[in-house]
């Protein structure tokens, strides 16, 4: 797997020495790297039938031709489609030989059979696209040159589906995708692979002038059953078509009509409305459209402008009164600026309405996200019904483009054979009344059980940041939590080192450091460590949660457990038990382990020292152009239990999906060559804690799309090999590399929603349901696994795709291992939806943003996924891209434990 030479950059260390950092080379993806073939289908588990939102598509028996399209002058995709639509309308029957072409909106066009020419020039006149300048739309003539390019060979696609060709013929798939997208693109608002319309069901206001539109996702995929059209329901956010004054009122949740705006309010409005298209309402039937470029610094009352070449100046108020007979009411508000920024036009807010159909692409706040999730949350039976209705509504059998190209789409969901894998037996402490447990429907509880390895906490503190939680209540809560930790099997002191103290949320850093210093003084010369901080937070705590974690883990070296005010007031056994689970693993304990691990009965894991990795990369939100991406890698540190995971995090190049710091080499003028990187450090840590050298590596990689499979595998497998080789000559443990995908649109439904043997209480398929046939890849080793019980809405199965397998897993072996690991997630007594190491890596990467962006993190609720973290941090530098902002280092006392749980 040789690739290009890696880039080198100079780095100045804290000691002033200069190191040269050589990044591991990133090989180029090519067809010489083949993914493993499916090692047969799995047989374990109880067989059942399920339905999948895949619809069989018959391949056309026609020659598909590709033509290059050049439109002059160059224009937008919207205008390009208008031009090509007019060309087809005018010339289909004549010059196009009766063909109905499918146009991709860019520079390609496809037909079912040849056109009567190899090259031809057309001149097409259409109305200009409304550019938001407010000018009247004029006719414009475009030159269109259509030139024959190639034939799209569908036989290669048939051979690929049949397993007689290794590479997917992307050009043939692209043609079919374009054909099936042509009609919905003309009818609805396209975004990505989805189409939205206000006609697909009721709109719902999400708050702050934003609403949700329903739609459907559509993509065509090669599968074992043939070509499949995957269709799913979706929803996204659009601007509500409100009067601008109403939008601004919602933005501030207040009446701002009768007063002037502050500078901060003005900035917020400008940020929210810049680039939004509005139409004017003060000119009767003339509803010209404009695109907002900004907001005036002056109020409407203060604004004036020259109205002619002679220098005559009029106020905006006077101009609107004299020209349109319109009396502006809200003269204390600023005007919108529209059109040319050098010579902007002024529009009072009260004469403007937001144009319908503009997607809201900015980051949603927590309330909007919650409302959108509620809108899209559907019970399985309802979602299945809506998907079928959408297929019927789209009438693929009547689609003129599908007819032209000979594509036939089934109107029935695919019926697929599945298996329900059994839950694993879990081991608890021998001192409890129940020493083991067999989960039912993906869940269990801690009644009559004690943690298999309870940790010791003798020195702890509690700091209260919630004003409405009285000292006595906070003290009582902490005492009950301590008792629950004891009852669960921990050696936990009932009383804190110092009494509970209240600290104002805006004094979090000062308050925590002062209390920590006081506690260390109280412990005296024994030099004991503070082992735990319990923090009581307001339910809506803004950046407080992230600030607390940053101070504890970066500055003080403290493990912390946060509790919300509502948990303190409710304080039932379930809440206390869940908190005790998190506390135990954070301070070094184990809650449960797989019984088969202790008896060495897990194939390809317990027979020889095996380390299981999880890795993920999280990227900044859209609009944050300068923030780095965060990579996280976790790895098991106990064997054969594979329950404890240490983690490392690293900042890297903005939106870089490849993990750059899996392995690196530094050249120090004094110390010579220094090997490093996250994989290497975690392998060393495994040897230190277990006394064993890993002979097998199982690497679960989250967050990789299909288009990145080759690139990620070649780069990251190469880094893993080099990390191993740097530890010892010829050290090359066998590697299995599995991609974990959650961002897909395959949904599984019970064949009979009334059959209690195949559905849970929420109406979802049972946890452990696995599919490796029909809707899976034609030849490669992949499977869908629904490892968790549904709580609300329709469960999303995880998709696992094996990119490399030197351990020669069987289908049953890898599916059973993956499913069983999902029962070892430390933070709850439920099986989870993705394999825990990948879950932990995801949480670790999000935690790191609190260290890097303490002032801008939006941590509205600590129940969000962002509250978990990593176990060490580092900085990294992107090759050829300047210095990436480093992450501050974690304290050594924090690195040793799963503090992110």
Order of alpha helices (4+ residues) and beta strands (2+ residues): beta-beta-beta-beta-beta-alpha-beta-beta-beta-beta-alpha-alpha-beta-beta-beta-beta-beta-alpha-alpha-beta-beta-beta-beta-alpha-beta-beta-beta-alpha-alpha-alpha-beta-beta-beta-beta-beta-beta-alpha-beta-beta-alpha-beta-alpha-beta-alpha-alpha-beta-alpha-beta-beta-beta-beta-beta-alpha-beta-alpha-beta-beta-beta-beta-beta-alpha-alpha-beta-alpha
